[in-house]
C-alpha cells in the first residue's frame, strides 16, 4: 500500500548534466547513488530529464535539412528528452517506474519510489512539466539541477559585473528573464514554468547538478550553494 506520508521531491534534471556532450555515466552513477540513499530514508522522487546536447545536435541537424518551424524543433527536442530519460530510468532498475511519464495529468500515484519523466508537447519545457507534476502530487518544492551554481541578475558570460542571486521572489525573478518561452531558450527556470510555479506557491531551488555533495546538503535541510526562488 502506498505510504502517503512519504516526502515527495520533484527534480528538473537538466540535460546538460546528463549529456554534457555525450552521455556521462560517471555522473549518472553518483546521482543514482545519492537518490537511492534518500529513497532508503523514505523519500520519493519525480525526476524530469531535459534534452541537453542531444537536443541541440538534433535541432541543428534538422535546421540544416529543412526550414524547420518552431513546432518541428520542439518535437525533436521533446523526443531527445525521451531518450535521455530512458537512460536515467533504466539506470535505476527496479526502483524506477516501468515507463517514463510524459503527460503530467496521468501522474496519480507511486508504485516504485522513483518516477522518471520527460518532455510532453510543443510549447512546454521540462521545467514546466516539473511544475505540472508537482501540482499533481501537491509538492511545494522543485530542485532545478543545471550546470550553473546560481541564477544571476544578468548573463555572467556576457557581463562580468553580474550579481549572483541567493534568494529572490518570483516577481523579481520573472522581471529578469524573457516573457516568452521558445525551444532551446536557456534560462535558469523558464518563463512559463516560472509563472505557473508562482501561481501555485511552489519554491524552486536552482543549483549545479554536478555538485552532488551540495545537492545532498539541500536534501538534508542544510545550508547549500544555490538560488531559492519563492
VEXMIBA-843816 format. One record per residue (C-alpha): x, y, z; residue in three letters. Coordinates in Angstrom, 1 decimal, padded with zeros to 4 digits. Layout:
BEGIN
REC      xx      yy      zz  banu
REC       X       Y       Z   ALA
...
//
This chain:
BEGIN
REC      xx      yy      zz  banu
REC   000.0   000.0   000.0   UNK
REC   001.2   003.5  -000.9   UNK
REC   002.6   005.5   002.1   UNK
REC   001.1   008.9   001.7   UNK
REC   003.3   010.3   004.4   UNK
REC   006.5   010.0   002.4   UNK
REC   008.1   013.2   001.3   UNK
REC   007.9   013.7  -002.5   UNK
REC   010.7   015.6  -004.2   UNK
REC   010.5   016.9  -007.8   UNK
REC   013.7   017.3  -009.7   UNK
REC   014.1   019.0  -013.0   UNK
REC   017.4   017.4  -014.2   UNK
REC   019.0   019.5  -016.9   UNK
REC   020.1   017.5  -020.0   UNK
REC   023.4   019.5  -019.9   UNK
REC   024.2   017.5  -016.8   UNK
REC   023.3   014.1  -018.1   UNK
REC   024.5   014.7  -021.7   UNK
REC   027.2   017.5  -021.5   UNK
REC   028.3   016.3  -025.0   UNK
REC   028.0   012.5  -024.8   UNK
REC   026.1   010.6  -022.1   UNK
REC   028.0   010.9  -018.8   UNK
REC   028.0   007.5  -016.9   UNK
REC   030.1   008.8  -014.1   UNK
REC   027.5   011.5  -013.2   UNK
REC   024.6   009.1  -013.6   UNK
REC   026.3   006.7  -011.2   UNK
REC   026.9   009.2  -008.4   UNK
REC   023.5   010.8  -008.9   UNK
REC   021.8   007.4  -008.7   UNK
REC   023.7   006.5  -005.5   UNK
REC   022.6   009.7  -003.8   UNK
REC   018.9   009.3  -004.8   UNK
REC   018.8   005.7  -003.7   UNK
REC   020.3   006.7  -000.3   UNK
REC   017.4   009.2   000.0   UNK
REC   014.9   006.6  -001.0   UNK
REC   016.2   004.4   001.8   UNK
REC   015.3   007.2   004.2   UNK
REC   011.7   007.2   002.9   UNK
REC   011.7   009.9   000.2   UNK
REC   010.1   009.5  -003.2   UNK
REC   011.3   011.3  -006.3   UNK
REC   009.9   012.5  -009.6   UNK
REC   012.8   013.3  -011.9   UNK
REC   012.1   015.0  -015.2   UNK
REC   015.1   014.8  -017.6   UNK
REC   016.0   017.5  -020.2   UNK
REC   017.4   017.3  -023.6   UNK
REC   021.0   018.7  -023.3   UNK
REC   023.4   018.4  -026.2   UNK
REC   021.2   015.6  -027.6   UNK
REC   018.5   018.2  -028.2   UNK
REC   020.9   020.8  -029.6   UNK
REC   022.6   018.3  -032.0   UNK
REC   019.3   017.1  -033.4   UNK
REC   017.8   020.6  -033.7   UNK
REC   020.9   021.8  -035.5   UNK
REC   020.8   018.9  -037.9   UNK
REC   017.1   019.4  -038.6   UNK
REC   017.7   023.1  -039.3   UNK
REC   020.3   022.1  -041.9   UNK
REC   017.9   019.8  -043.8   UNK
REC   014.6   021.8  -043.9   UNK
REC   013.3   025.2  -043.0   UNK
REC   012.2   023.9  -039.6   UNK
REC   009.3   025.5  -037.8   UNK
REC   009.4   026.1  -034.1   UNK
REC   007.0   023.2  -033.7   UNK
REC   009.3   020.9  -035.7   UNK
REC   012.2   022.0  -033.4   UNK
REC   010.1   021.5  -030.3   UNK
REC   009.2   017.9  -031.3   UNK
REC   012.8   017.0  -032.0   UNK
REC   013.7   018.4  -028.6   UNK
REC   010.9   016.5  -026.9   UNK
REC   012.0   013.2  -028.3   UNK
REC   015.6   013.9  -027.3   UNK
REC   014.3   014.2  -023.7   UNK
REC   012.6   010.8  -024.0   UNK
REC   015.9   009.1  -025.0   UNK
REC   017.8   010.8  -022.1   UNK
REC   015.0   009.9  -019.7   UNK
REC   015.1   006.3  -020.7   UNK
REC   018.8   006.2  -020.0   UNK
REC   018.2   007.6  -016.5   UNK
REC   015.2   005.4  -015.8   UNK
REC   016.9   002.1  -016.8   UNK
REC   019.9   003.0  -014.7   UNK
REC   017.7   003.0  -011.6   UNK
REC   016.5  -000.6  -012.3   UNK
REC   013.7  -001.9  -010.1   UNK
REC   013.5   001.4  -008.1   UNK
REC   012.1   003.4  -011.1   UNK
REC   008.8   003.4  -012.9   UNK
REC   008.5   000.9  -015.7   UNK
REC   007.9   003.6  -018.2   UNK
REC   008.8   007.3  -018.5   UNK
REC   005.9   009.7  -017.7   UNK
REC   005.4   012.4  -020.3   UNK
REC   001.8   013.5  -019.6   UNK
REC   001.6   015.2  -016.1   UNK
REC  -002.1   014.7  -016.0   UNK
REC  -001.8   010.9  -015.7   UNK
REC   000.5   011.1  -012.7   UNK
REC  -001.6   009.9  -009.8   UNK
REC   000.4   007.7  -007.5   UNK
REC   003.7   005.9  -007.0   UNK
REC   004.3   002.2  -007.4   UNK
REC   008.1   002.4  -007.4   UNK
REC   009.7   005.1  -005.3   UNK
REC   011.2   006.9  -008.4   UNK
REC   009.2   008.2  -011.4   UNK
REC   011.2   009.4  -014.4   UNK
REC   009.6   012.0  -016.7   UNK
REC   010.4   013.7  -019.9   UNK
REC   009.1   016.4  -022.3   UNK
REC   005.4   016.2  -023.3   UNK
REC   004.3   018.6  -026.1   UNK
REC   005.3   021.7  -028.1   UNK
REC   005.4   024.9  -026.1   UNK
REC   006.2   023.2  -022.8   UNK
REC   009.7   022.8  -021.4   UNK
REC   010.7   020.1  -019.0   UNK
REC   010.7   022.8  -016.3   UNK
REC   007.0   023.3  -017.0   UNK
REC   006.5   019.6  -016.9   UNK
REC   008.2   019.5  -013.5   UNK
REC   005.8   022.2  -012.2   UNK
REC   002.8   020.4  -013.6   UNK
REC   003.9   017.1  -011.9   UNK
REC   004.5   019.0  -008.6   UNK
REC   000.9   020.3  -008.9   UNK
REC  -000.5   016.8  -009.4   UNK
REC   001.4   015.5  -006.4   UNK
REC   000.8   018.6  -004.3   UNK
REC   004.6   019.0  -003.9   UNK
REC   005.7   022.5  -002.9   UNK
REC   009.4   022.4  -003.8   UNK
REC   011.2   021.7  -007.0   UNK
REC   015.0   021.2  -007.4   UNK
REC   016.4   022.6  -010.7   UNK
REC   019.7   020.9  -011.5   UNK
REC   021.7   022.6  -014.2   UNK
REC   025.3   023.5  -015.0   UNK
REC   025.3   026.8  -013.0   UNK
REC   025.9   027.4  -009.3   UNK
REC   023.4   030.3  -009.0   UNK
REC   020.9   032.3  -011.0   UNK
REC   022.3   035.8  -011.8   UNK
REC   020.7   039.2  -012.4   UNK
REC   022.1   039.1  -015.9   UNK
REC   024.2   036.7  -018.1   UNK
REC   027.5   036.3  -016.3   UNK
REC   029.1   035.1  -019.5   UNK
REC   028.5   038.5  -021.1   UNK
REC   028.6   040.8  -018.1   UNK
REC   031.5   040.5  -015.6   UNK
REC   029.5   042.6  -013.1   UNK
REC   026.6   040.1  -013.0   UNK
REC   025.4   039.5  -009.4   UNK
REC   024.5   036.1  -008.1   UNK
REC   021.1   035.7  -006.5   UNK
REC   020.7   033.6  -003.4   UNK
REC   017.1   034.4  -002.5   UNK
REC   014.7   036.1  -004.9   UNK
REC   010.9   036.5  -005.2   UNK
REC   009.1   035.1  -008.3   UNK
REC   008.1   038.7  -009.2   UNK
REC   011.7   039.9  -009.2   UNK
REC   013.0   036.8  -010.9   UNK
REC   010.4   037.0  -013.7   UNK
REC   011.4   040.6  -014.5   UNK
REC   015.0   039.3  -015.3   UNK
REC   014.0   036.7  -017.9   UNK
REC   012.2   036.8  -021.2   UNK
REC   008.4   036.7  -021.1   UNK
REC   008.0   034.0  -023.7   UNK
REC   009.5   030.5  -023.9   UNK
REC   011.0   029.2  -027.2   UNK
REC   012.6   025.9  -027.9   UNK
REC   016.2   026.0  -026.9   UNK
REC   015.8   029.0  -024.6   UNK
REC   018.5   029.0  -021.9   UNK
REC   017.3   030.5  -018.6   UNK
REC   017.8   029.1  -015.1   UNK
REC   014.0   028.4  -015.0   UNK
REC   011.8   029.1  -018.0   UNK
REC   009.2   031.9  -018.1   UNK
REC   006.1   029.8  -018.5   UNK
REC   007.2   027.4  -015.7   UNK
REC   008.0   030.4  -013.5   UNK
REC   004.6   031.9  -014.0   UNK
REC   002.9   028.6  -013.1   UNK
REC   005.1   027.9  -010.1   UNK
REC   004.4   031.4  -008.7   UNK
REC   000.7   030.9  -009.1   UNK
REC   000.9   027.6  -007.2   UNK
REC   003.2   028.9  -004.4   UNK
REC   006.0   026.5  -005.4   UNK
REC   009.6   027.1  -004.3   UNK
REC   012.3   026.4  -006.8   UNK
REC   015.9   025.8  -005.7   UNK
REC   018.5   026.2  -008.5   UNK
REC   021.9   024.6  -008.1   UNK
REC   024.7   023.0  -010.0   UNK
REC   023.7   019.3  -010.5   UNK
REC   027.3   018.2  -010.7   UNK
REC   028.0   019.2  -007.1   UNK
REC   026.4   016.1  -005.6   UNK
REC   027.5   017.0  -002.0   UNK
REC   025.8   020.3  -002.4   UNK
REC   022.6   018.5  -003.5   UNK
REC   022.9   016.2  -000.5   UNK
REC   023.1   019.2   001.8   UNK
REC   019.8   020.6   000.3   UNK
REC   018.1   017.3   000.7   UNK
REC   019.2   017.1   004.3   UNK
REC   017.9   020.6   005.0   UNK
REC   021.4   022.1   005.4   UNK
REC   022.8   025.3   004.0   UNK
REC   023.6   024.9   000.4   UNK
REC   025.1   026.8  -002.5   UNK
REC   022.4   027.9  -004.9   UNK
REC   019.4   030.2  -005.6   UNK
REC   016.0   029.9  -004.0   UNK
REC   013.0   031.5  -005.8   UNK
REC   009.7   031.7  -003.9   UNK
//
